[in-house]
Amino acid sequence: MASGTGTMIGDNENPGRTRANIDETIQSEKLCLDQEHSPGKAVQQDYCMPDVVTVRIQTDSDSFQDVVVKIERPTYQKPFLGGFKNRITGVEFHNAGSQTIPKKLPDKGILVFHRETQTVFEKNKQQQTTNTTSTQMTKTGLYVSNKTDKLITPGKYITAEEYHKRRLEAVIVLQRDFRRWHATNIVQKLGEEKRLRLEWEAQEEIRRKKEKEEKLRREHKRRLNPKTKGDFELLYHALELWRREETEQINRTLTGAERKAALCGLLEQEAQLIASIGRHKLNADEENRQKAILHFLNKCAQPKRWKAYDGKITEMDTQFTLRARELLEIYCSISMSDIPQDERIDVLLTLKRTVKVPPDPLKLYKNVNCCQTCKNYLPSTAFPVAANTHTTGRCRLCCKLDNEARHRETFLKCKLILENLRKSEADYQDDAKIVFLLQHQDLQYLIEKIWGSQSALSACSDLYDLVMVRWDKQHEWSPWNTILLTEHEADAHLKLCDLQKAYEAAFIHRIRHKHIWAKNYFAQIQAMASFLQRSENQTNANEFLIATPFRTGAKT
């Protein structure tokens, strides 16, 4: 091998003579006879191999080339390839030597050079060999004492059939005892589970009773001290229930003139109660009006807030928030009644300079509609919009007055169901939108007309215990993908994986019929048209077809 400025020696090239480099000194091995000290004894001088040698190579018939060769020192102990040692001088002579680094064998994944792979494990096993013995018996001229002898009486011989029969009987006894022990454990476990279940059901029943009592107590408190619209709806609804009960009592017990007189007295009592409710309403409206104005102004005066990528909240004031803050300060100053007259005049002058009429009065008449009942021109937000509405109709105030005077219905329970439904849909985090388009009037129609105000499974009619959930939890909630159940039934329904296996075909047919009814009604809402079309594209066209009714029996 050549390195440095040299080249590789080919297999077909023969190296020429070797000479020492100019800067290196090579001492050749010499043999001399030291006649003075050890005559006839060969002396070997130390040989020092240089790091670099020059090799002359014949490249042609009459041309030579000198190649510098670097000697690689061995980094390991050379293997002994045979030789001999001079016992007199102690010099070792090898038959051969090796300079090339040995080729590294590939790793086979098996540990070869190890004690465990090169050690033979031996195992000793004892075997009993034939041992010839003899006994000495008493005979003439020999007495053998039998003092230490043992008398062995042979027992009853047991056949193989008897042996296996006895083992079978023992196994049967063990299995019987084990099964009894296992059955006892199962019975105790079932008893414990039953006890825990009964305790849980009792606690749940107590909890439900407490919740219902708390709801009734809250309703009673709200009726005694009404402040919001929902409170007055409950009050008018209770008044209507009382009027119906009294009317039924009068019609059932009295006739003729006595009946008419009792009805007149009932009418007077109803008028007095309505007047009392009206007085409470005026006081509550004034108080709520002040709170609503302050809440609106405070909300408008709040700076814009948003959360950055690092979680910090950034606030920014705009020209609108600054203007709202100025109006809030003016309103608070005007609302104060214990300020001096000169300060009051300054506040009024500030209000006069602040409030101005818009330059274009026609802007005030945009999105303004006329109420068909009170004939007032009101903004579009003052009109309720139902699913089957094509015109503006009556305003919210007229609808409220009509409800207080005639129907006296309460929407509190429907609002609670809608609120719980929106919370549950928000927990799915699948971008549900349809539930947030519905109003409580639409949900009331869905509950009362389509589902009959009762659970689809147990026919429970207490709206406080009913909730609306998805019929198919894999798709977004919609009026055509819902079911009305109690809270416990809803929890069990949402755990089902296959509705076709969980419910009977007649029940599924009845639920789909209600879904078709809801589709036909809510298809009138323009905002739901796109959702309805998307639902129809995802669902098989034959899924919502009304099949032939299921027959309970067949005639022959």
C-alpha angles and dihedrals in degrees: 000000000000126000138171109031094347132096136233115274111233126226092249095050124093120211116233128215119323120231133179122257118252093247095042131072122213120195112205123213112265132188117209137168116236101206094177101054108019114005116206092015119127114227121203117206122214114270119215115199111211122230093236130032132179119232122196112216125193107230097173140007093277104013131084134188129204115223124191111225124195115216113225113215115223114251093197139047112277115240117251109249098179136284142130141266129229105233092200100051098021092230116148120218118198123206091218142356138208130216102168116094108248117253114260112240117231117258109254094187091248122109103234107163097058137111094244093055094047099042123091114220115214127197126202119211124184120221126190113235129199111284116196112217135174138199131218117225130195111264141154108309094012129081121192117190117232095196094113096038121116122221111224118193117198115240131219114300113243118207124216091252091054091046094053091043091055091048090050091052090050091049090050091051091050092048092047093051092044093049091048090051091046092047090049090053091048092049092049091048092049090047091052091047090049091050092050090046092051091048090049092048090049091050091047090050091050090047093050091048091050091048091050092047089048091051091049090047091051091048091049090049091048091051091050094049107022118186109151133053091257091054092054090046089056090047094051091044090053089048090053092049090050091049092051093049092049092046092051090048092051094046091048098048107028136053139182121001093353090057092051092048092049091049091051090050090049090051091052091050090049091051091050091050091048090051091050091049089049092054091051089048093054091052093046092047092054092048093045091046092058091046092047092051093049092046091050094048093045091050092049092047094054114106121245111270133193137163119245126217091265092055097254120136116236121200126197132181118217131192089263095052091048090050091049090049090053091050090048091055091048091049092050090049092050092047091057112099102184100064125114120264096249092052089048090054091050091051092050091049090051089050090049092053093044101049115068133165115251112260092236111049091189089074088070091062098056116116090008120146134183120242111231092215109040094024091225123144107235136166119267091254090067092066123079114233116210128185095260096041118128098163135036094251117169125000124243093260092055091046090051093049091048091050092049092048102041121006101022093195124168124221096190096106093047090049090052091050091048092048092050090047093053091049092051092047091050089055091060090063092205097126096262112187111163095074091057092055095060124094125210090255090059092047090048090056089048092051100040104034104031103030098027094232092281141097116274091225109032100019090233108171100191103112091199089067097042127094135176119233138166118287090207107027092199091070133056119273115263136153087264093048103049143092132198112230141147119267095261093044090049092053091051092044094054090054093060117107101189118033093188091062096039099053133042121253093247092054092048090049091053092049092050090050089057089048090055090050090052091048093054092050101043094042085082090072108092094208090058096050093087092048091048092051092049091049091052091051092053096045127068112259092230094052095084099039114119107243126203114288117267113252121222092209142006129232121225 
